């Protein structure tokens, strides 16, 4: 096989990898509007590094889950973000909240 063909095949493979990688798989899937709103609140709390806001969000999430306004899965996603923030991994928590919101774009 010629060098040009090899480069063309390698380039095509790289292009496919890049396209699929940028589209990626949705980590969170579709969530309801309330979960999205809480993700926005958590993003803001992490951006301003306010642990007391995380506590308020956690209480609201507990209530939403117990009244079945939010699934246990969605509440779990948000609690993971809260846990990151509480461990002072603010940037990671912020990225997680942003990813949850970005996964809702269609």
VMD Tcl script that builds the backbone (N, CA, C; Angstrom):
set m [mol new atoms 318]
animate dup $m
set s [atomselect $m all]
$s set {name element resname resid chain x y z} {
  {N N UNK 1 A 0.852 -1.167 0.000}
  {CA C UNK 1 A 0.000 0.000 0.000}
  {C C UNK 1 A 0.902 1.235 0.000}
  {N N UNK 2 A 0.535 2.207 -0.794}
  {CA C UNK 2 A 1.369 3.397 -0.916}
  {C C UNK 2 A 1.255 4.266 0.337}
  {N N UNK 3 A 2.248 5.112 0.497}
  {CA C UNK 3 A 2.281 6.020 1.638}
  {C C UNK 3 A 1.092 6.972 1.615}
  {N N UNK 4 A 0.712 7.444 0.437}
  {CA C UNK 4 A -0.423 8.364 0.326}
  {C C UNK 4 A -1.721 7.703 0.777}
  {N N UNK 5 A -1.917 6.439 0.382}
  {CA C UNK 5 A -3.129 5.730 0.799}
  {C C UNK 5 A -3.144 5.541 2.315}
  {N N UNK 6 A -2.002 5.201 2.878}
  {CA C UNK 6 A -1.917 5.016 4.326}
  {C C UNK 6 A -2.231 6.311 5.067}
  {N N UNK 7 A -1.686 7.415 4.565}
  {CA C UNK 7 A -1.957 8.710 5.181}
  {C C UNK 7 A -3.429 9.079 5.052}
  {N N UNK 8 A -4.026 8.769 3.908}
  {CA C UNK 8 A -5.439 9.070 3.689}
  {C C UNK 8 A -6.315 8.253 4.649}
  {N N UNK 9 A -6.009 6.985 4.792}
  {CA C UNK 9 A -6.768 6.116 5.698}
  {C C UNK 9 A -6.576 6.563 7.147}
  {N N UNK 10 A -5.346 6.878 7.519}
  {CA C UNK 10 A -5.077 7.343 8.878}
  {C C UNK 10 A -5.791 8.664 9.147}
  {N N UNK 11 A -5.768 9.559 8.169}
  {CA C UNK 11 A -6.449 10.853 8.314}
  {C C UNK 11 A -7.950 10.682 8.452}
  {N N UNK 12 A -8.530 9.771 7.668}
  {CA C UNK 12 A -9.969 9.524 7.753}
  {C C UNK 12 A -10.321 8.939 9.122}
  {N N UNK 13 A -9.496 8.041 9.598}
  {CA C UNK 13 A -9.731 7.459 10.922}
  {C C UNK 13 A -9.641 8.503 12.025}
  {N N UNK 14 A -8.680 9.391 11.899}
  {CA C UNK 14 A -8.533 10.460 12.873}
  {C C UNK 14 A -9.732 11.398 12.836}
  {N N UNK 15 A -10.207 11.709 11.649}
  {CA C UNK 15 A -11.369 12.586 11.506}
  {C C UNK 15 A -12.610 11.968 12.160}
  {N N UNK 16 A -12.824 10.688 11.927}
  {CA C UNK 16 A -13.958 9.995 12.539}
  {C C UNK 16 A -13.832 10.027 14.059}
  {N N UNK 17 A -12.639 9.788 14.570}
  {CA C UNK 17 A -12.407 9.810 16.008}
  {C C UNK 17 A -12.698 11.190 16.595}
  {N N UNK 18 A -12.263 12.224 15.910}
  {CA C UNK 18 A -12.493 13.586 16.392}
  {C C UNK 18 A -13.976 13.911 16.384}
  {N N UNK 19 A -14.667 13.578 15.304}
  {CA C UNK 19 A -16.095 13.878 15.204}
  {C C UNK 19 A -16.876 13.143 16.289}
  {N N UNK 20 A -16.608 11.875 16.450}
  {CA C UNK 20 A -17.313 11.103 17.475}
  {C C UNK 20 A -16.932 11.560 18.877}
  {N N UNK 21 A -15.698 11.938 19.047}
  {CA C UNK 21 A -15.237 12.398 20.353}
  {C C UNK 21 A -15.852 13.715 20.760}
  {N N UNK 22 A -16.043 14.622 19.799}
  {CA C UNK 22 A -16.633 15.908 20.144}
  {C C UNK 22 A -18.124 15.787 20.376}
  {N N UNK 23 A -18.771 14.888 19.676}
  {CA C UNK 23 A -20.194 14.660 19.930}
  {C C UNK 23 A -20.354 13.933 21.251}
  {N N UNK 24 A -19.516 12.959 21.445}
  {CA C UNK 24 A -19.489 12.218 22.693}
  {C C UNK 24 A -20.803 11.551 23.044}
  {N N UNK 25 A -20.771 10.834 24.101}
  {CA C UNK 25 A -21.979 10.223 24.630}
  {C C UNK 25 A -22.471 11.106 25.751}
  {N N UNK 26 A -23.740 11.184 25.869}
  {CA C UNK 26 A -24.329 11.971 26.934}
  {C C UNK 26 A -24.101 11.249 28.248}
  {N N UNK 27 A -23.435 11.907 29.159}
  {CA C UNK 27 A -23.167 11.294 30.458}
  {C C UNK 27 A -24.433 11.251 31.302}
  {N N UNK 28 A -25.232 12.293 31.205}
  {CA C UNK 28 A -26.384 12.425 32.084}
  {C C UNK 28 A -27.709 12.064 31.436}
  {N N UNK 29 A -27.806 12.166 30.146}
  {CA C UNK 29 A -29.084 11.913 29.506}
  {C C UNK 29 A -30.050 13.057 29.781}
  {N N UNK 30 A -31.295 12.848 29.408}
  {CA C UNK 30 A -32.294 13.886 29.563}
  {C C UNK 30 A -32.766 13.961 31.015}
  {N N UNK 31 A -32.866 15.171 31.524}
  {CA C UNK 31 A -33.376 15.394 32.874}
  {C C UNK 31 A -34.540 16.376 32.798}
  {N N UNK 32 A -35.326 16.443 33.863}
  {CA C UNK 32 A -36.468 17.348 33.835}
  {C C UNK 32 A -36.032 18.788 34.122}
  {N N UNK 33 A -36.973 19.710 33.945}
  {CA C UNK 33 A -36.671 21.142 34.084}
  {C C UNK 33 A -36.223 21.502 35.499}
  {N N UNK 34 A -36.787 20.853 36.500}
  {CA C UNK 34 A -36.403 21.141 37.878}
  {C C UNK 34 A -34.959 20.730 38.136}
  {N N UNK 35 A -34.574 19.578 37.630}
  {CA C UNK 35 A -33.195 19.119 37.781}
  {C C UNK 35 A -32.248 20.080 37.081}
  {N N UNK 36 A -32.628 20.529 35.893}
  {CA C UNK 36 A -31.827 21.501 35.157}
  {C C UNK 36 A -31.669 22.783 35.979}
  {N N UNK 37 A -32.754 23.244 36.576}
  {CA C UNK 37 A -32.705 24.464 37.396}
  {C C UNK 37 A -31.768 24.287 38.591}
  {N N UNK 38 A -31.813 23.118 39.214}
  {CA C UNK 38 A -30.904 22.857 40.337}
  {C C UNK 38 A -29.458 22.796 39.864}
  {N N UNK 39 A -29.221 22.254 38.684}
  {CA C UNK 39 A -27.865 22.227 38.133}
  {C C UNK 39 A -27.349 23.651 37.941}
  {N N UNK 40 A -28.217 24.542 37.469}
  {CA C UNK 40 A -27.824 25.950 37.320}
  {C C UNK 40 A -27.471 26.557 38.676}
  {N N UNK 41 A -28.280 26.254 39.680}
  {CA C UNK 41 A -28.000 26.756 41.022}
  {C C UNK 41 A -26.692 26.212 41.578}
  {N N UNK 42 A -26.444 24.944 41.342}
  {CA C UNK 42 A -25.192 24.340 41.803}
  {C C UNK 42 A -23.997 24.921 41.068}
  {N N UNK 43 A -24.162 25.179 39.785}
  {CA C UNK 43 A -23.093 25.806 39.015}
  {C C UNK 43 A -22.735 27.159 39.646}
  {N N UNK 44 A -23.759 27.946 39.957}
  {CA C UNK 44 A -23.532 29.257 40.567}
  {C C UNK 44 A -22.890 29.125 41.948}
  {N N UNK 45 A -23.364 28.184 42.744}
  {CA C UNK 45 A -22.804 27.976 44.085}
  {C C UNK 45 A -21.331 27.595 44.002}
  {N N UNK 46 A -20.997 26.746 43.042}
  {CA C UNK 46 A -19.604 26.324 42.881}
  {C C UNK 46 A -18.748 27.450 42.310}
  {N N UNK 47 A -19.326 28.229 41.423}
  {CA C UNK 47 A -18.605 29.354 40.832}
  {C C UNK 47 A -18.221 30.373 41.904}
  {N N UNK 48 A -19.102 30.578 42.867}
  {CA C UNK 48 A -18.844 31.548 43.934}
  {C C UNK 48 A -18.266 30.902 45.196}
  {N N UNK 49 A -18.097 29.579 45.127}
  {CA C UNK 49 A -17.497 28.807 46.230}
  {C C UNK 49 A -18.213 29.069 47.558}
  {N N UNK 50 A -19.520 28.850 47.533}
  {CA C UNK 50 A -20.337 29.069 48.717}
  {C C UNK 50 A -20.913 27.747 49.228}
  {N N UNK 51 A -20.238 27.139 50.201}
  {CA C UNK 51 A -20.707 25.841 50.705}
  {C C UNK 51 A -22.105 25.901 51.312}
  {N N UNK 52 A -22.494 27.043 51.879}
  {CA C UNK 52 A -23.832 27.131 52.464}
  {C C UNK 52 A -24.909 27.025 51.389}
  {N N UNK 53 A -24.619 27.493 50.176}
  {CA C UNK 53 A -25.580 27.342 49.080}
  {C C UNK 53 A -25.720 25.880 48.678}
  {N N UNK 54 A -24.637 25.121 48.816}
  {CA C UNK 54 A -24.709 23.689 48.521}
  {C C UNK 54 A -25.671 23.003 49.481}
  {N N UNK 55 A -25.633 23.418 50.754}
  {CA C UNK 55 A -26.540 22.842 51.754}
  {C C UNK 55 A -27.994 23.156 51.431}
  {N N UNK 56 A -28.253 24.383 51.003}
  {CA C UNK 56 A -29.614 24.776 50.627}
  {C C UNK 56 A -30.077 23.951 49.426}
  {N N UNK 57 A -29.200 23.825 48.439}
  {CA C UNK 57 A -29.537 23.018 47.253}
  {C C UNK 57 A -29.806 21.568 47.644}
  {N N UNK 58 A -28.980 21.019 48.521}
  {CA C UNK 58 A -29.145 19.623 48.943}
  {C C UNK 58 A -30.512 19.416 49.588}
  {N N UNK 59 A -30.927 20.345 50.432}
  {CA C UNK 59 A -32.242 20.230 51.082}
  {C C UNK 59 A -33.369 20.300 50.055}
  {N N UNK 60 A -33.223 21.182 49.086}
  {CA C UNK 60 A -34.252 21.317 48.047}
  {C C UNK 60 A -34.311 20.066 47.174}
  {N N UNK 61 A -33.169 19.475 46.900}
  {CA C UNK 61 A -33.114 18.249 46.103}
  {C C UNK 61 A -33.769 17.103 46.866}
  {N N UNK 62 A -33.502 17.002 48.162}
  {CA C UNK 62 A -34.138 15.975 48.993}
  {C C UNK 62 A -35.658 16.096 48.933}
  {N N UNK 63 A -36.144 17.319 49.049}
  {CA C UNK 63 A -37.588 17.559 48.994}
  {C C UNK 63 A -38.154 17.188 47.631}
  {N N UNK 64 A -37.468 17.607 46.570}
  {CA C UNK 64 A -37.940 17.305 45.214}
  {C C UNK 64 A -37.986 15.800 44.966}
  {N N UNK 65 A -36.997 15.095 45.473}
  {CA C UNK 65 A -36.983 13.638 45.293}
  {C C UNK 65 A -38.093 12.977 46.112}
  {N N UNK 66 A -38.252 13.399 47.344}
  {CA C UNK 66 A -39.252 12.761 48.207}
  {C C UNK 66 A -40.685 13.030 47.744}
  {N N UNK 67 A -40.887 14.127 47.033}
  {CA C UNK 67 A -42.219 14.438 46.493}
  {C C UNK 67 A -42.356 13.991 45.040}
  {N N UNK 68 A -41.386 13.235 44.580}
  {CA C UNK 68 A -41.361 12.645 43.238}
  {C C UNK 68 A -41.390 13.689 42.118}
  {N N UNK 69 A -40.859 14.862 42.396}
  {CA C UNK 69 A -40.695 15.875 41.358}
  {C C UNK 69 A -39.400 15.645 40.590}
  {N N UNK 70 A -38.576 14.764 41.125}
  {CA C UNK 70 A -37.272 14.460 40.547}
  {C C UNK 70 A -36.985 12.989 40.812}
  {N N UNK 71 A -36.431 12.325 39.825}
  {CA C UNK 71 A -36.114 10.901 40.004}
  {C C UNK 71 A -34.902 10.732 40.919}
  {N N UNK 72 A -34.764 9.545 41.457}
  {CA C UNK 72 A -33.614 9.231 42.302}
  {C C UNK 72 A -32.317 9.348 41.501}
  {N N UNK 73 A -32.377 8.991 40.238}
  {CA C UNK 73 A -31.191 9.092 39.375}
  {C C UNK 73 A -30.768 10.536 39.220}
  {N N UNK 74 A -31.741 11.411 38.936}
  {CA C UNK 74 A -31.429 12.830 38.778}
  {C C UNK 74 A -30.903 13.420 40.086}
  {N N UNK 75 A -31.536 13.059 41.188}
  {CA C UNK 75 A -31.071 13.540 42.496}
  {C C UNK 75 A -29.640 13.059 42.746}
  {N N UNK 76 A -29.344 11.837 42.348}
  {CA C UNK 76 A -27.989 11.309 42.503}
  {C C UNK 76 A -26.962 12.102 41.709}
  {N N UNK 77 A -27.321 12.486 40.477}
  {CA C UNK 77 A -26.419 13.312 39.671}
  {C C UNK 77 A -26.076 14.602 40.419}
  {N N UNK 78 A -27.110 15.233 40.950}
  {CA C UNK 78 A -26.915 16.512 41.638}
  {C C UNK 78 A -26.145 16.339 42.940}
  {N N UNK 79 A -26.382 15.243 43.633}
  {CA C UNK 79 A -25.646 14.993 44.884}
  {C C UNK 79 A -24.160 14.749 44.620}
  {N N UNK 80 A -23.848 14.169 43.477}
  {CA C UNK 80 A -22.430 13.995 43.119}
  {C C UNK 80 A -21.757 15.350 42.945}
  {N N UNK 81 A -22.471 16.279 42.338}
  {CA C UNK 81 A -21.938 17.630 42.162}
  {C C UNK 81 A -21.742 18.288 43.523}
  {N N UNK 82 A -22.732 18.142 44.393}
  {CA C UNK 82 A -22.636 18.704 45.750}
  {C C UNK 82 A -21.440 18.115 46.490}
  {N N UNK 83 A -21.255 16.810 46.383}
  {CA C UNK 83 A -20.136 16.151 47.073}
  {C C UNK 83 A -18.797 16.709 46.596}
  {N N UNK 84 A -18.666 16.937 45.307}
  {CA C UNK 84 A -17.420 17.521 44.781}
  {C C UNK 84 A -17.204 18.910 45.372}
  {N N UNK 85 A -18.270 19.709 45.380}
  {CA C UNK 85 A -18.151 21.049 45.931}
  {C C UNK 85 A -17.792 21.039 47.410}
  {N N UNK 86 A -18.430 20.151 48.164}
  {CA C UNK 86 A -18.163 20.080 49.602}
  {C C UNK 86 A -16.731 19.623 49.891}
  {N N UNK 87 A -16.161 18.883 48.970}
  {CA C UNK 87 A -14.764 18.474 49.150}
  {C C UNK 87 A -13.813 19.520 48.562}
  {N N UNK 88 A -14.376 20.698 48.268}
  {CA C UNK 88 A -13.647 21.852 47.756}
  {C C UNK 88 A -12.987 21.605 46.406}
  {N N UNK 89 A -13.582 20.725 45.643}
  {CA C UNK 89 A -13.160 20.515 44.244}
  {C C UNK 89 A -14.130 21.327 43.384}
  {N N UNK 90 A -14.084 22.643 43.595}
  {CA C UNK 90 A -15.058 23.553 43.004}
  {C C UNK 90 A -15.074 23.501 41.483}
  {N N UNK 91 A -13.894 23.485 40.888}
  {CA C UNK 91 A -13.833 23.483 39.419}
  {C C UNK 91 A -14.437 22.202 38.853}
  {N N UNK 92 A -14.124 21.070 39.474}
  {CA C UNK 92 A -14.679 19.793 39.013}
  {C C UNK 92 A -16.200 19.784 39.148}
  {N N UNK 93 A -16.687 20.297 40.267}
  {CA C UNK 93 A -18.132 20.354 40.482}
  {C C UNK 93 A -18.789 21.257 39.449}
  {N N UNK 94 A -18.148 22.358 39.161}
  {CA C UNK 94 A -18.675 23.293 38.171}
  {C C UNK 94 A -18.718 22.645 36.789}
  {N N UNK 95 A -17.690 21.913 36.435}
  {CA C UNK 95 A -17.653 21.213 35.151}
  {C C UNK 95 A -18.774 20.171 35.081}
  {N N UNK 96 A -18.993 19.468 36.182}
  {CA C UNK 96 A -20.055 18.466 36.206}
  {C C UNK 96 A -21.430 19.107 36.007}
  {N N UNK 97 A -21.667 20.229 36.689}
  {CA C UNK 97 A -22.952 20.922 36.544}
  {C C UNK 97 A -23.126 21.424 35.119}
  {N N UNK 98 A -22.056 21.959 34.567}
  {CA C UNK 98 A -22.127 22.463 33.194}
  {C C UNK 98 A -22.389 21.328 32.215}
  {N N UNK 99 A -21.764 20.183 32.443}
  {CA C UNK 99 A -21.963 19.017 31.572}
  {C C UNK 99 A -23.396 18.543 31.641}
  {N N UNK 100 A -23.973 18.521 32.832}
  {CA C UNK 100 A -25.373 18.106 32.967}
  {C C UNK 100 A -26.271 19.047 32.139}
  {N N UNK 101 A -26.004 20.342 32.244}
  {CA C UNK 101 A -26.810 21.296 31.479}
  {C C UNK 101 A -26.548 21.161 29.976}
  {N N UNK 102 A -25.302 20.991 29.599}
  {CA C UNK 102 A -24.962 20.870 28.172}
  {C C UNK 102 A -25.573 19.620 27.547}
  {N N UNK 103 A -25.689 18.564 28.335}
  {CA C UNK 103 A -26.278 17.327 27.823}
  {C C UNK 103 A -27.755 17.484 27.462}
  {N N UNK 104 A -28.353 18.580 27.899}
  {CA C UNK 104 A -29.779 18.810 27.589}
  {C C UNK 104 A -29.965 19.465 26.226}
  {N N UNK 105 A -28.903 20.023 25.674}
  {CA C UNK 105 A -28.994 20.659 24.354}
  {C C UNK 105 A -29.209 19.586 23.297}
  {N N UNK 106 A -30.105 19.854 22.404}
  {CA C UNK 106 A -30.410 18.857 21.370}
  {C C UNK 106 A -30.006 19.343 20.022}
}
mol reanalyze $m
mol bondsrecalc $m
mol representation Tube
mol addrep $m
